[in-house]
Amino acid sequence: MTEMTYTKNGDYLIPDLKLSEVPEASLGKYGRMRKKYLKEHRPILWNNMILSETLYPHLLEIEQTAQNRLEQMMPKLAQAAGATESLKASDPMKWVGLMNNCKAQAEEIILRELVFS
């Protein structure tokens, strides 16, 4: 355990706090949304995670889980909606509309289950 050091500021001694280094992997859409949600709606949890240095690993895990979940759901939703390769060749605009609808459905599920919980 390292010895605590202090800096004198006027009549007060302020502890010299330093967080450990965090890897510089960028957060994606879902990690940033989770971060914003925690900061705005769960401030106590947000502060606890920052102080215990678990926030960034948590956000990376949410991002990776959300991306994996999206990749798993999209083919199933597309198949259920009838967005096939033959439809893509014959009516591309309809296919794009169906795929956008499927992605919106998948993202709604991901946001409810992972980001805003």
Beta strands, then each sheet from edge to edge (+ up, - down):
strand 1: 6-9
strand 2: 12-15
sheet 1: 1+ 2-
end
